[in-house]
Amino acid sequence: MLGNDSKKYLSSRIFLKKNSQSKFKYLSFLINLKFDFRKIYGVILSIKDGVAKVMGLKGVKSGEMVYLGLTNYSLQAPNGMVLSLNKGFISIACFDGGVSSLKCGDRVFRTFRLISIPFSLNLFGRTLDPLGVPLDGKSQIKSTLFLEIDTKAVGIIPRESVKEPMQTGVLAVDALTPIGCGQRELIIGDRQTGKTSLALDSISTQLFYNGKCYCIYVGIGQKKASVAKINDFFFGTKSIYHSKASKRLLIISSSSSDSAVLQFLAPYTGCSVGEWLSKKGGHSLVIYDDLSKQAIAYRQMSLLLRRPPGREAYPGDVFYLHSRLLERSAKFAQKRGGGSLTSLPIIETQAGDVSAYIPTNVISRAFISLIIK
């Protein structure tokens, strides 16, 4: 049997042991916490031309959204996207292009989320920018569901052959070069030849005669006045399309005054919305007006990021830029819902030269090319 002194001695030793262990655990917790904070934020080394070089952000992914500055972090409004992962620093492109409020030494915070937009069926009947911010003066889109806009195209097994027709409303096109649900058909020609008019006729036909097809118009590098006319044409209170367009039409606009990053992201935003609908068994039509301006925006981004230029100063992966977008068009098998995503990309040529770099790239990814002269 132990005496009282022995019991007190043992209890004090156990207390000291537990106390030292708790101190050790607390110190290790602080060390890990400090290491985690280094992963969460970084510091701006330099910023110019809408591109920021940032040190830190360990473990950040390419394509991840970030908060540049404490103001945007407090507002929970991502205003940058990671584009290049270099040794010692990363390159981040600013969404709004305005970097007057940012300076060297400002902190950059991770969102731990790849580039994505909030999604709900309330998107239809609205005019938005590529990040889901309203441009029509209405309320913000509130949703707990976020769609990653740059995803991998579905494989071969979920698809089936294109067999359902999709009318454009133009007799010459429907008779000579019919379009099927899940197809991608290129509309190519010089400026002021009616490419956009043909695309808008296709949207009008779907709204009136195809009650199960959702339409998405993506304006890339267009004038704000042109997008405003399209908005009034479909969503105006006196428009004959108002009731149908408010439920089944979405306009995504990235004007020529927006940053190159937004013009680069706009087609992927429209495609992700249409792809979500098609995977749920719906039918969607996406108009890309036009992809040649997206290629120009991507060239501007690549040159600012010091990537080596190639033919016509475009980067070497400009072909992959459009192929990974158009390959997401598909007609799903009945086992997968039977939905479809149809794409009508538009390309502007110079003096009818369809053998230029970007036109030939997109021609190779389209089923049929409709040349307008």
Secondary structure as UniProt FT lines:
FT   HELIX           4..40
FT   STRAND          41..48
FT   TURN            49..50
FT   STRAND          51..56
FT   TURN            58..59
FT   TURN            62..63
FT   STRAND          64..68
FT   HELIX           70..75
FT   STRAND          80..85
FT   STRAND          90..94
FT   TURN            100..101
FT   TURN            104..105
FT   STRAND          107..114
FT   STRAND          116..118
FT   HELIX           121..123
FT   TURN            124..125
FT   STRAND          127..128
FT   TURN            130..131
FT   STRAND          146..148
FT   TURN            157..158
FT   STRAND          165..166
FT   HELIX           171..176
FT   STRAND          179..180
FT   TURN            181..182
FT   STRAND          184..189
FT   TURN            191..192
FT   HELIX           195..209
FT   TURN            211..212
FT   STRAND          213..222
FT   HELIX           224..235
FT   TURN            237..238
FT   TURN            240..241
FT   HELIX           242..248
FT   STRAND          249..255
FT   TURN            256..257
FT   HELIX           260..279
FT   TURN            280..281
FT   STRAND          283..289
FT   HELIX           291..304
FT   TURN            305..306
FT   HELIX           311..313
FT   TURN            316..317
FT   HELIX           318..326
FT   TURN            327..328
FT   STRAND          330..332
FT   HELIX           334..336
FT   STRAND          340..348
FT   TURN            351..352
FT   TURN            354..355
FT   HELIX           357..365
FT   STRAND          368..372
//
